[in-house]
Amino acid sequence: MDFFELIKALILGFVEGMTEFAPVSSTGHMVIVDDMWLKTEEFLGKYSANTFKIVVQLGSILAVVVVFWKRLFSLVGLYKIEGENSNKQFNLAHVIVGMLPAVILGFAFKDLIDDYLFGVETVIVALVAGAILMIVADKFGPKKPWVNSLDQITYKQAFTVGLVQCLSLWPGFSRSGATISGGVLFGMNHRTAADFTFIMAVPIMAGASLVSILKNWEHISMDHLSFYIVGFVSAFVFALISIRFFLKLISRVKLMPFAIYRLILAAILAVIVFL
C-alpha cells in the first residue's frame, strides 16, 4: 500500500464514521465516494473492496460500544443499571427479536445484494425511497409517543422495527433511517428509536462483517492489511464524534432535514450519472 492508497482508506473511514449513525446511509455514501472518485476496486479487487466497505463498519461499531457500554454490558449481565425495574427492562431478547428479520434476509440474499445493489444508480433510488419513509414517519407518527425510553419497548415493537430494518439491506436506504423511522411510526420518540437502532446495530454489523470476512477470505490479501487498519481506525474516531452529536441533534430536528439532504443528494447524483 502506498501513501495515497492509505489516504483513500482514511477518507472512506471518515465517510463511514460520519454517516453510519445519521439516517443518510453510510454504505450509500461509501459507494458514491468510492465508485465516482476513489475507485478502490481497481487495486483491491471487487470482492475485497466490497468487503472493506462492510469491515470498516467495525470501527463504527466499536464506537457504539464505547458510547453505550453500560447498556450493552447490562444486556449480558455484566453491569447493573441503577434504578432498573427487573419486571420491565430492555434486555437481550429485545435485540434478538429486532435483528432476526434482517439477519435471515441478509443471509438469504447476500450474494444478490453484493452483485446487483452496490452501485451508484441503485443507491440513488434507495436514497429517495429512504427519504420518503422518513418524511412519512415525521408526518404520520404519533404526536405524543408513548415509548420514551428503552425500557418501555415491547417485543412486538422490537420485531416490527426489525421488519422495517430489512429495507436497509438495500445499500443507500440507511439502517438508522429505516429503524428510527420504524420506531417513530410505532410509538417511540426519536431519541429512544435512535438508541434502539445503535444498540441493535452492534450484533448485526459485527455479524455481517464476520460473515463477509469468512466468505471472502481468499480475496483479502495481507498486502491490504494496512488499508483495512487505517479505514477501521478512521471510522472509529469519526463515529465517536458523530454519535454524540447525532444523539443530541435528533430529538430537536427529527428526521425531516436528513430526508431533504437525501433528496438533494439523489438529485445531484442523478444529474451527474444520467445526464
Backbone as a ProteinNet text record, in pm:
[ID]
protein_1_A
[PRIMARY]
MDFFELIKALILGFVEGMTEFAPVSSTGHMVIVDDMWLKTEEFLGKYSANTFKIVVQLGSILAVVVVFWKRLFSLVGLYKIEGENSNKQFNLAHVIVGMLPAVILGFAFKDLIDDYLFGVETVIVALVAGAILMIVADKFGPKKPWVNSLDQITYKQAFTVGLVQCLSLWPGFSRSGATISGGVLFGMNHRTAADFTFIMAVPIMAGASLVSILKNWEHISMDHLSFYIVGFVSAFVFALISIRFFLKLISRVKLMPFAIYRLILAAILAVIVFL
[TERTIARY]
83.2	0	87.5	67	141.4	63.2	124.8	68.5	-69.1	-82.9	-208.6	-322	-289.1	-392.3	-439.6	-348.6	-387.3	-471.2	-446.6	-530.1	-673.1	-686.5	-819.4	-890.1	-815.2	-872.9	-917.7	-836.2	-869.3	-997.2	-1009.8	-1128.8	-1253.1	-1241.8	-1357	-1395	-1295.9	-1325.5	-1396.9	-1354.8	-1421.7	-1567.2	-1589	-1724.9	-1810.7	-1755.9	-1828.8	-1861.2	-1761.9	-1782.1	-1879.7	-1875.8	-1960.5	-2102.9	-2124.2	-2258.1	-2327.5	-2254.8	-2313.5	-2437.5	-2436.2	-2545.2	-2636.2	-2609.6	-2706.3	-2790.4	-2917.7	-3004.8	-2986.2	-2861.6	-2830.9	-2765.4	-2737	-2677.4	-2526.2	-2455	-2309.2	-2263.1	-2327.5	-2289.7	-2312.1	-2426.7	-2454.4	-2349.4	-2308.4	-2206.8	-2072.1	-2038.3	-1910.8	-1911	-2024.1	-2034.9	-2018.6	-2085	-2076.4	-1933.3	-1871.9	-1736.6	-1636.3	-1653.4	-1558.1	-1576.5	-1700	-1723.9	-1698.3	-1727.5	-1716.9	-1583.5	-1504.9	-1383.8	-1264.1	-1271.5	-1153.1	-1120.9	-1225.2	-1209.4	-1112.5	-1138.8	-1051.7	-1060	-1168.5	-1182.9	-1068.7	-1010	-903.5	-778.7	-753.4	-633.1	-665.1	-790	-828.1	-896.8	-963.7	-1049.6	-1191.9	-1289.3	-1431.2	-1472	-1447	-1495.9	-1422.1	-1293.8	-1218.1	-1263	-1293.1	-1340.2	-1476.4	-1566.7	-1698.1	-1686.3	-1594.6	-1572.9	-1518.7	-1428.9	-1377.2	-1490	-1586.1	-1697.5	-1779.1	-1777	-1850.1	-1762.3	-1638.3	-1548.5	-1516	-1504.8	-1472.4	-1580.9	-1700.7	-1808.7	-1776.4	-1684.4	-1644	-1586.5	-1521.1	-1471.5	-1585.4	-1690.8	-1809.3	-1877.4	-1881.1	-1944.6	-1868.1	-1735.3	-1655.8	-1690.1	-1716.9	-1756	-1889.1	-1983.2	-2111.8	-2089.7	-2001.4	-1972.3	-1916.5	-1830.7	-1772.9	-1881	-1971	-2074.3	-2182.5	-2222.6	-2334.1	-2287.9	-2166.6	-2111.3	-2193.9	-2249.3	-2328.3	-2450.9	-2524.9	-2645.5	-2610.8	-2506.4	-2466.3	-2419.2	-2340.2	-2293.6	-2409.3	-2510.5	-2625.6	-2704.6	-2699.6	-2773.2	-2718.5	-2589.6	-2527.1	-2491.7	-2551	-2535.3	-2404.8	-2331	-2201	-2207.3	-2326.5	-2341.6	-2486.5	-2507.2	-2641	-2668.9	-2768.1	-2804.8	-2888	-2844.3	-2910.9	-3055.1	-3145.9	-3286.2	-3363.7	-3300.8	-3370.4	-3486.7	-3594.6	-3709.1	-3699.8	-3671.3	-3647.7	-3771.2	-3889	-4011.3	-4040.2	-3971.3	-3994.1	-3861.8	-3782	-3644.9	-3607.7	-3546	-3491	-3382.2	-3392.9	-3298.6	-3252.3	-3170.2	-3110.9	-3215.8	-3328.6	-3433.8	-3490.2	-3500.9	-3547.6	-3454.6	-3324.9	-3225.8	-3235.4	-3247.2	-3254.9	-3380.8	-3493.2	-3619.6	-3610.6	-3546.4	-3535.8	-3443.1	-3336.3	-3237.8	-3268.1	-3354.4	-3377.1	-3423.1	-3522.2	-3565.7	-3453.5	-3374.9	-3267	-3157.1	-3131.3	-3029	-3070.7	-3195.5	-3244.2	-3239.4	-3293.3	-3293.4	-3151.9	-3067.7	-2930.2	-2854.4	-2871.3	-2809	-2863.9	-2994.3	-3059.7	-3022.2	-3002.3	-2985.6	-2851.9	-2753.3	-2626.6	-2559.3	-2556.7	-2490.5	-2558.6	-2691.5	-2765.3	-2737.9	-2731.1	-2702	-2562.8	-2463.8	-2326.1	-2313.9	-2386.6	-2371.3	-2450.6	-2566.5	-2656.4	-2690.8	-2668.3	-2713.8	-2601.9	-2476.4	-2365	-2327.1	-2411.8	-2384.5	-2448.8	-2396.9	-2446.7	-2593.5	-2632.6	-2770.3	-2869.5	-2839.7	-2931.2	-2930.8	-2817.5	-2809.5	-2897.5	-2900.9	-2985	-3130.7	-3177.8	-3317.3	-3340.7	-3243.4	-3257.1	-3257.9	-3178.8	-3177.4	-3316.3	-3381.6	-3515.6	-3617.3	-3612.1	-3707.7	-3694.3	-3570.6	-3549	-3597	-3575.8	-3622.2	-3774	-3842.7	-3989.1	-4036.8	-3973	-4010.3	-3988.2	-3879.6	-3850.3	-3951.3	-3991.1	-4092.2	-4225.6	-4260.6	-4384.7	-4381	-4266.9	-4254.2	-4274	-4211.3	-4224.7	-4365.5	-4429.5	-4561	-4673.9	-4661.5	-4773.4	-4746.5	-4626.7	-4600.6	-4683.1	-4707.8	-4790	-4729.9	-4816	-4770.1	-4717.2	-4774.4	-4729.6	-4684	-4556.7	-4506.6	-4528.3	-4562.6	-4584.4	-4464.8	-4362	-4238.9	-4126.8	-4085.8	-3988.8	-3857.6	-3839.7	-3713.1	-3701.6	-3580.8	-3559.7	-3640.5	-3655.6	-3722.9	-3874	-3927.2	-4069.8	-4097.5	-3992.5	-4010.3	-4064.1	-4167.9	-4224	-4155.9	-4173.8	-4117.1	-4183.4	-4313.2	-4383.8	-4327	-4299.9	-4240.9	-4100.2	-4023.2	-3887.9	-3891	-3984.1	-3995.3	-4042.2	-4137.3	-4188.4	-4079.1	-4001.9	-3889.7	-3787.3	-3769.3	-3679	-3723.3	-3854.1	-3905.4	-3873.6	-3893.2	-3862.7	-3712.7	-3632.2	-3487	-3442.2	-3520.3	-3483.4	-3463.3	-3531.1	-3513.9	-3369.8	-3298.4	-3161.1	-3062.1	-3105.9	-3018.8	-2990.7	-3074.5	-3057	-2959	-2836.5	-2738.3	-2792.9	-2783.4	-2835.8	-2963.1	-3028.6	-3154.9	-3128.3	-3026.8	-2983.4	-3047.2	-2960.7	-3007.9	-3072.6	-3003.9	-3059.6	-3184.5	-3184.5	-3303.7	-3424.2	-3404.2	-3515.2	-3563.5	-3470.9	-3512.2	-3566.6	-3506.6	-3560.5	-3699.3	-3716.4	-3848.4	-3949.1	-3908.9	-3998.3	-4034	-3935.3	-3961.6	-4057.1	-4037.1	-4124.2	-4266.4	-4280.8	-4413.7	-4490	-4416.4	-4481.9	-4467.4	-4458	-4477.7	-4356.8	-4236.9	-4117.4	-4089.1	-4031.7	-3980.7	-3849.7	-3802.5	-3687.8	-3561.5	-3539.7	-3418.5	-3420.7	-3534.2	-3544	-3523.6	-3584.2	-3567.7	-3420.8	-3351.1	-3209.6	-3126.1	-3154.8	-3082.3	-3099.2	-3222.2	-3250.3	-3176.6	-3175.8	-3107.1	-2958.8	-2893.9	-2749.9	-2715.2	-2791.7	-2763.7	-2786.5	-2895.4	-2925.2	-2822.4	-2758.2	-2659.6	-2535	-2503.5	-2378.3	-2371.1	-2466.1	-2453.5	-2476.2	-2565.1	-2592.9	-2469.9	-2412.3	-2298.6	-2173.5	-2154.6	-2040.4	-2054.8	-2176.1	-2200.6	-2183.2	-2234.6	-2221.2	-2075.3	-1997.7	-1855.1	-1783.3	-1815.3	-1751.7	-1785.4	-1914.2	-1955.7	-1885.2	-1876.4	-1811.6	-1663.3	-1597.9	-1455.4	-1434.8	-1515.1	-1500.9	-1531.5	-1636.3	-1678.5	-1580.2	-1519.2	-1430.7	-1283.8	-1253.2	-1117.7	-1013.2	-1043.3	-945.6	-922.6	-1014.6	-999.6	-925.1	-894.5	-830.1	-682.1	-598.6	-453.9	-395.6	-293.3	-224.9	-159.4	-137.9	-84.4	-181.6	-310.7	-414.2	-441.9	-368.4	-397.7	-389	-287.9	-272.9	-390	-443.9	-559.7	-680.3	-702.3	-813.7	-794.3	-672.3	-645.9	-670.6	-621.4	-640.6	-789.2	-861.8	-1005.1	-1078.9	-1040	-1102.6	-1082.2	-958.3	-927.8	-996.1	-993.5	-1057.9	-1207.7	-1272.8	-1416.6	-1447.8	-1364.9	-1387	-1383	-1279.8	-1262.3	-1377.1	-1409.7	-1513.1	-1652.9	-1672.5	-1802.1	-1825.7	-1721	-1733.8	-1786.2	-1732.1	-1773.9	-1918.5	-1951.5	-2083.7	-2194.9	-2169.2	-2272.3	-2317.3	-2221.7	-2256	-2328.9	-2285.3	-2350.3	-2492.5	-2508.1	-2638.5	-2741	-2701.3	-2794.6	-2846.7	-2764.6	-2810.1	-2901.2	-2878.5	-2949.6	-3085.8	-3098.3	-3216.7	-3345.5	-3340.7	-3462.6	-3512.8	-3420.8	-3457.9	-3502.7	-3428.8	-3457.8	-3538.6	-3544.1	-3615.9	-3555.5	-3638	-3584.1	-3590.2	-3675.4	-3700.8	-3575.1	-3484.4	-3364.6	-3279.4	-3272	-3193.8	-3261.9	-3395.4	-3469.9	-3447.2	-3449.7	-3426.3	-3284.8	-3187.1	-3049.1	-3039.7	-3107.1	-3104	-3162.4	-3272.5	-3336.6	-3247.5	-3183.5	-3092.1	-2973	-2915.8	-2802.6	-2842.3	-2960	-3006.7	-3024	-3076	-3095.9	-2961.9	-2864.7	-2731.9	-2667.2	-2676.6	-2617.2	-2686	-2817.8	-2891.8	-2846.8	-2823.6	-2775.7	-2638	-2550.8	-2414.2	-2413	-2493.4	-2488.9	-2566.4	-2682.2	-2772.4	-2771	-2709	-2707.6	-2566.6
-119.5	0	125.7	212.3	337.4	442.8	559.3	663.6	708.5	728.3	780.3	678	550.8	448.4	447.7	469.6	476.8	601.6	710	829.4	796.6	712.6	670.6	592.7	506.9	433.1	528.8	630.4	731.3	805.4	841.1	912	824.4	699.3	609.1	585.4	576.7	564	686.5	804.1	928.7	927.9	889	884.8	786.2	668.7	567.5	617.7	668.7	710.6	825.7	920.4	1038.5	1013.1	906.7	883.3	757.6	668.4	540.9	559.5	654.8	665.7	785.4	858.5	956.2	885	918.9	846	888.6	880.2	920.4	808.6	696.7	576.9	587.5	524.9	522.7	438.3	322.7	237.2	309.6	378.5	454.6	560.5	631.7	735.3	674.6	560.7	498.1	449.2	394.3	350.8	470.3	581.1	701.4	754.3	772.3	827.5	735.2	604.9	509.4	493.5	467.8	441.1	563.4	681.9	802.7	875.4	838	914.9	826.5	751.7	681.7	555.1	481.6	362.2	259.2	220	122.5	-16.1	-41.5	-172	-198.1	-92.4	-108.8	-172.3	-150.8	-212.3	-315.1	-317.3	-419	-538.5	-514.9	-616	-596.6	-642.9	-617.3	-668.8	-796.2	-856.2	-802.9	-779	-723.5	-581	-502.8	-365.7	-363.9	-453.3	-461	-507	-600.6	-647.8	-535.4	-454.4	-340.5	-247.7	-223.4	-134.4	-187.8	-319.1	-379.2	-386.9	-431.2	-449.2	-316.2	-209.2	-79.7	-36	-93	-62.2	-109.8	-204.2	-249.4	-135.3	-41.8	75.3	156.5	173.1	244.6	168.6	37.2	-45.3	-34.4	-31.7	-15.3	117.7	220.5	349.7	339.1	261.8	240.1	172	72.7	1.1	97.1	187.8	285.2	377.6	425.1	519.7	451.4	329.5	260.9	143.6	147.8	29.6	-14.8	77.1	37.9	-42.9	8.2	-61.4	-193.8	-197	-320.1	-424.8	-383.2	-477.1	-527.8	-443.7	-487.2	-596.9	-597.4	-698.2	-837.8	-847.1	-978.3	-999.8	-920.1	-940.2	-895.2	-809.1	-764.8	-628.9	-568.4	-437.3	-421.4	-358.9	-333.3	-184.6	-148.4	-7.8	32.8	136.7	182.2	223	174.3	210.3	121.8	16.1	-73.3	-143.6	-157.7	-236.5	-372.4	-473.7	-606.5	-663.1	-610.9	-661.1	-594	-484.7	-413.2	-352.9	-436.1	-395.8	-435.2	-342.8	-371.6	-476.5	-585.9	-695	-752.3	-855.1	-914.1	-969.2	-1016.6	-1070.9	-964.3	-840	-732.1	-715.3	-722.3	-705.9	-822.3	-943	-1061.3	-1056.9	-1025	-1016.2	-908.6	-795.7	-687.2	-716.4	-789.6	-813	-935.8	-1024.4	-1152.4	-1139.4	-1054.4	-1046.5	-1008.7	-907.4	-863.5	-968.4	-1040.5	-1145.8	-1255.6	-1298.1	-1405.4	-1362.4	-1243.2	-1195.5	-1165.7	-1115.7	-1086.2	-1211	-1319	-1445.4	-1497.5	-1484.1	-1539.7	-1465.8	-1335	-1255.3	-1182.1	-1222.9	-1150.8	-1146.2	-1258.5	-1261.5	-1168.6	-1167.6	-1079.3	-932.8	-902.5	-764.9	-723	-810.4	-778.6	-760.5	-842.3	-842.4	-732.6	-694.5	-606.8	-474.1	-459.5	-338.4	-243.9	-284.2	-196	-113	-17.3	70.1	205.8	307.3	443	453.6	389.4	400.3	345.5	228.9	170.1	249.2	310	393.4	517.9	576.4	694.3	663	549.4	510.5	486.4	422.7	394.5	523.3	622.2	749.7	813.9	809.1	866.9	786.7	653.8	569.1	586.5	591.5	611.2	746.8	849.8	983.9	987.7	919.3	915.5	850.9	740.1	674.2	767	840.2	931.1	1045	1097.5	1203.2	1149.9	1029.6	966.9	949.4	906.3	885.3	1016	1122.8	1251.9	1308.8	1288.2	1346.7	1266.4	1133.8	1049.6	969.3	980.6	917.1	985.1	916.6	975.4	1104.9	1204.8	1334.5	1324.5	1233	1211	1065.8	1036.9	898.6	842.9	715	650.7	566.4	561.7	490.7	593.4	628.9	736	689.8	559.6	503.6	360.9	308.6	171.8	71.3	95.8	0.7	-5.6	81.7	77.7	5.1	-36.8	-105.3	-246.5	-283.8	-418.5	-508.7	-639	-732.2	-714.3	-684.3	-662.3	-542.2	-434	-316	-345.9	-420.3	-456.1	-536.1	-630.5	-713	-629.9	-540.4	-456.1	-365.6	-306.2	-222.9	-308.8	-432.8	-523.9	-554	-563.4	-584.5	-464.5	-345.1	-224.9	-216.4	-263.8	-260.5	-339.4	-437.1	-517.1	-430.3	-316.2	-225.6	-177.4	-175.1	-123	-220.3	-341.4	-431.4	-377.4	-286.2	-217.3	-101.4	-110.5	-4.2	131.5	228.3	360	391.3	287.1	310.4	363.6	313.1	353.7	271.3	203.7	124.3	213.8	319.6	406.9	478.8	516.5	580.9	489.4	362.1	266.4	237.5	208.6	168.6	284.7	402.7	518	551.9	547.5	572.4	469.8	342.9	237.8	257.9	292.3	316.1	431.9	541.4	658.7	625.6	554	518.4	430.4	352.7	260.4	301.8	434.2	485.5	530.5	517.4	561	708.8	777.8	910.8	894.9	1002.8	992.5	946.4	992.7	954.7	806.8	756.4	614.6	527.5	568.1	492.7	491.5	604.9	611.8	522.5	525.2	440	292.2	252.3	113.4	77.2	170.4	149	122.7	204.9	192.3	62.1	29.2	-91.9	-216.1	-216.4	-331.2	-345	-234.2	-239	-317.4	-324.2	-388.7	-534.5	-621.2	-760.5	-779.3	-698.3	-713.4	-679.2	-563.9	-520.6	-602.7	-639.7	-725.1	-860.8	-916.2	-1045	-1037.3	-929.2	-912.6	-901.5	-830.5	-816.7	-950.3	-1028.2	-1158.6	-1252.3	-1256.2	-1341.8	-1300.8	-1169.6	-1120.5	-1157	-1144.2	-1180	-1327.7	-1412.8	-1556.8	-1597.6	-1535.9	-1574.4	-1527	-1411.4	-1353.1	-1357.4	-1449.4	-1455.2	-1469.3	-1549.3	-1571.9	-1447	-1350.2	-1227.7	-1118.8	-1145	-1043.6	-1077.9	-993.4	-1015	-945.2	-1004.8	-941.3	-809.7	-794.2	-668.8	-554.1	-587.9	-486	-458.6	-527.6	-517.7	-373.5	-301.4	-163	-76.7	-106.8	-34.1	-54.7	-179.8	-211.4	-145.7	-147.6	-90.7	59.9	129.1	274.7	307.9	233.1	256.9	231.6	125.7	90.3	200.5	244.5	346.9	478.7	514.3	637.6	633.7	522.1	509	517.1	455.4	458	599.9	674.3	810.2	901	898.1	988.1	942.6	812.5	764.9	810.7	810.6	861.7	1005.3	1085	1224.8	1234.4	1159.7	1173.6	1117.3	1009.7	950.6	1050.1	1107.5	1200.5	1323.3	1371.1	1487.2	1452.2	1336.1	1298	1275.3	1212.4	1186	1315.7	1419.4	1549.6	1618.6	1590.3	1660.1	1600.9	1467.2	1400.8	1439.4	1463.4	1499.8	1638.8	1723.8	1860.4	1873.7	1815.6	1838.6	1725.8	1609.2	1491.7	1446.4	1388.3	1324.4	1410	1511.5	1587.6	1647.8	1711.9	1768.5	1663.5	1544.4	1437.2	1387	1383.4	1342.3	1441.1	1569.5	1672.3	1659.7	1636.9	1618.2	1500.1	1391	1271.9	1302.5	1374.6	1406.8	1497.6	1594.1	1683	1604.1	1516.7	1434.3	1344.2	1283	1195.1	1271.9	1393.8	1475.5	1511	1549.5	1584.5	1463.3	1348.8	1227.9	1186.5	1202.2	1166.3	1252.3	1380.3	1469.1	1426.3	1392.7	1351.8	1221	1126.5	990.8	978.4	1041.1	1015.3	1123.9	1239.3	1346.1	1370.7
0	0	0	-98.3	-95.7	-16.4	2.5	87.9	38.1	-92	-145.4	-133.7	-140.5	-119.9	25.5	119.6	261	288.9	216.4	228.8	186.1	83.8	40.3	151.3	221.7	333.9	443.6	469.5	569.5	532.1	405.7	358.1	371.2	330.6	340.5	486.3	575.2	717.5	770.2	724.5	762	715.7	589.9	535.6	614.2	642.2	719.5	859.6	928.7	1067	1081.3	990.1	999.8	952.4	873.8	817.4	868.3	937.5	978.6	1065.3	1156.1	1251.5	1225.8	1119.5	1070.8	964.2	952.9	859.7	714.8	667.3	530.2	450.3	513.9	455.5	438.6	529.8	521	402.3	381.3	268.9	137.4	128.2	7.2	-18.4	85.5	69.2	33	91.2	56.2	-88.5	-132.5	-271.9	-365.1	-330.4	-413.1	-418.5	-302.1	-296	-364.4	-342.4	-398.4	-548.8	-592.4	-734.3	-822	-768.3	-850.7	-834.1	-732.3	-705.7	-671.8	-561.8	-512.3	-590.4	-631.8	-715.6	-655.4	-531.3	-465.4	-528.8	-601.7	-666.5	-764	-817.1	-916.1	-857	-725.9	-667.4	-559	-510.9	-413.1	-477.4	-589.8	-648.4	-599.9	-676.7	-646.9	-510.6	-482.7	-359.6	-236.5	-251	-139.5	-110.2	-214.4	-195.2	-126.9	-170.3	-105.8	39.1	63.7	199.9	287.5	233.2	309.1	352.2	263.6	295.6	412.6	432.1	543.7	667.8	649.5	762.8	830.8	752.2	810.9	909.3	894.5	988.5	1129.5	1142	1274.8	1357.6	1292.1	1363.3	1421.4	1342	1389.8	1502.8	1490.9	1593.6	1724.9	1717.9	1840	1907	1827.7	1883	1956.8	1903	1970.7	2104.7	2106.5	2230.9	2335.7	2292.6	2385.5	2441.9	2356.1	2398.7	2482.6	2443.6	2509.4	2595.8	2646.7	2712.2	2832.3	2909.3	3026.4	2985.5	2887.4	2842.7	2776.9	2695	2627.7	2728.2	2827	2928.3	3013.3	3033.9	3113.1	3041.5	2908.2	2831.6	2854.3	2886	2907.3	3053.5	3142.1	3285.9	3344.9	3273.8	3324	3392.3	3392.7	3454.9	3498.1	3612.5	3663.7	3655.5	3572.8	3559.9	3680.3	3747.6	3870.1	3840.9	3924.3	3910.7	3815.7	3762.2	3670.7	3739.7	3667.2	3713	3646.5	3721.9	3664.3	3596.2	3628.7	3566.8	3433.1	3404.5	3279.7	3235.7	3172.9	3142.8	3000.7	2930.4	2798	2813.8	2738.6	2756.4	2622.9	2631	2511.3	2416.3	2469.4	2384.5	2290.8	2337.6	2250.9	2130.5	2156.7	2049.9	1950.7	2001.8	1915.3	1829.2	1891.1	1817.4	1709.2	1742.7	1646.9	1530.3	1554.6	1448.9	1364.1	1412.4	1345	1199.6	1167.4	1027.3	931.2	966.1	877	866.3	974.6	971.2	873.8	881.7	793.9	647.6	618.4	480.4	431.6	521.7	483.8	440.5	515.7	478.5	346.8	328.4	210	81.3	91.3	-30.3	-38.2	43.5	45.7	-91.4	-162.7	-293.1	-392.5	-391.5	-481.2	-448.8	-319.3	-277.3	-323.7	-302.1	-341.8	-492.7	-568.5	-713.8	-783.9	-728.1	-802.5	-734.6	-604.4	-536.1	-493.7	-512.4	-478.3	-601.1	-635.4	-748.9	-727.7	-795.9	-776.4	-816	-926.5	-973.8	-870.9	-814.1	-716.2	-585.8	-552.8	-432.5	-447.2	-565.7	-589.7	-559.2	-609.5	-585.3	-436.3	-370.1	-227.1	-144.5	-183.7	-113.6	-115.8	-231.8	-244.9	-165.1	-176.7	-104.8	45.8	95.4	238.2	285.1	202.2	237.2	250.1	160.2	165.7	295.6	334.2	459.4	578.1	579.8	690.3	697.9	582.3	579.3	631.7	589.3	637.2	788.5	841.8	986.6	1062.6	1016.5	1084.9	1072	957.3	933.5	997.5	998.4	1040	1167.7	1223.7	1352.9	1461.3	1571.9	1678.8	1732.4	1754.7	1804.9	1947.9	2024	2161.7	2176.1	2149.4	2160	2299.9	2306.4	2436.1	2480.1	2397.3	2433.1	2438.6	2561.1	2579.6	2641.5	2650.9	2697.5	2647.2	2645.8	2600.1	2680.9	2810.5	2897.2	2874.9	2789.6	2757.1	2625.9	2555.4	2427.2	2450.5	2376.5	2385	2281.3	2297.2	2199.6	2063	2063	1936.9	1862.9	1935.7	1873.1	1822	1899.8	1857.2	1727.5	1717.9	1596.9	1478.1	1500.8	1393.1	1337.9	1428	1384.3	1308.9	1353.5	1284.8	1142.8	1121.8	986.2	897.3	950.2	873.4	844.7	938.8	922	799.8	757.9	640.7	516.6	511.7	398.3	387	499.4	499.3	435.9	401.2	327.4	187.6	142.6	15.2	36.5	-13.9	7.9	-36.9	51.9	22.7	100	151.2	223.7	363.7	429.3	562.9	672.4	748.1	861.6	967.1	1004.3	1107.8	1057.4	929.4	874.2	879	842.7	843.4	984.7	1076	1210.3	1292.6	1279	1351.7	1298.5	1166.9	1108.7	1157.8	1157.5	1206.5	1351.9	1432.9	1574.2	1596.1	1523.3	1536.9	1493.2	1384.2	1335.7	1433.8	1513.4	1605.6	1751.6	1775.4	1909.9	1987.9	1933.2	2006.3	1978.4	2075.8	2043	1966	1906.2	1816.1	1888.4	2010.7	2082.8	2120.2	2165.4	2200.5	2077.3	1965.3	1840.6	1798.1	1818.4	1782.7	1874.5	2005	2099.6	2062.8	2033.8	1997	1867.5	1773.1	1646.2	1667	1748.5	1768.5	1840.2	1943.2	2020.1	1934.3	1857.4	1772.1	1659.7	1622.7	1514.4	1553	1681.7	1723.7	1679.6	1718.9	1675.2	1525.6	1465.9	1322.9	1239.7	1265.3	1184.9	1214.1	1340.5	1374.1	1306.2	1308.8	1243.9	1093.2	1031.4	886.9	846.5	926.8	898	906.9	1010.2	1027.9	912.4	874.6	763.1	634.9	612.2	490.9	488.5	603.1	609.8	578.4	641.2	621.3	478.1	421.2	286.9	181	203.8	103	145.4	236.1	289.6	179.6	77.4	-28.7	-114	-105.5	-183.5	-106.7	20.3	104.2	119.6	64.2	71.1	192.8	251.9	364.3	320.9	190.9	139.7	161.7	182.9	202.1	350.2	439.3	582.5	632.5	590.2	635.4	588.5	471.9	419.3	510.4	552.4	641.6	778.6	829.9	963	963.5	862.6	855.3	844.6	761.6	749	879	949.7	1077.5	1181.5	1198.6	1299	1264.2	1137.6	1093.6	1122.1	1090	1114	1263	1346.2	1491.2	1545.9	1510.5	1563.9	1520.2	1392.5	1343.1	1384.6	1405.5	1454.9	1598.5	1681.1	1818.1	1817.8	1729.2	1719.5	1671.9	1566.8	1505.2	1592.8	1666.6	1752.8	1858.7	1927.8	2036	1981	1866.3	1804.8	1760.8	1696.1	1642.6	1753.2	1862.9	1972.2	2034.3	2033.6	2083.7	1982.2	1855.5	1747.9	1715.6	1719.3	1665	1736.3	1866.5	1939.3	1899.5	1855.2	1820.2	1674.7	1582.5	1440.2	1376.7	1444	1392.9	1259.2	1169.9	1050	923.8	924.6	802.4	739	814.5	749.8	679.7	738	676.1	548.7	549.6	430.3	316.4	348.7	246.8	190.2	278.5	233.5	136.4	168.5	83.6	-54.8	-58.1	-185.7	-270.2	-206.2	-278.6	-333.3	-248.7	-291.4	-407.4	-399	-506	-636.5	-627.6	-748.3	-810.7	-729.9	-782.3	-848.8	-782.8	-839.4	-969	-974	-1095	-1213.3	-1188.1	-1294.3	-1341.2	-1245.7	-1281.6	-1358.3	-1313.2	-1369.8	-1500.4	-1507.4	-1620.4	-1727.3	-1699.4	-1798.3	-1853.3
[MASK]
+++++++++++++++++++++++++++++++++++++++++++++++++++++++++++++++++++++++++++++++++++++++++++++++++++++++++++++++++++++++++++++++++++++++++++++++++++++++++++++++++++++++++++++++++++++++++++++++++++++++++++++++++++++++++++++++++++++++++++++++++++++++++++++++++++++++++++++++++++

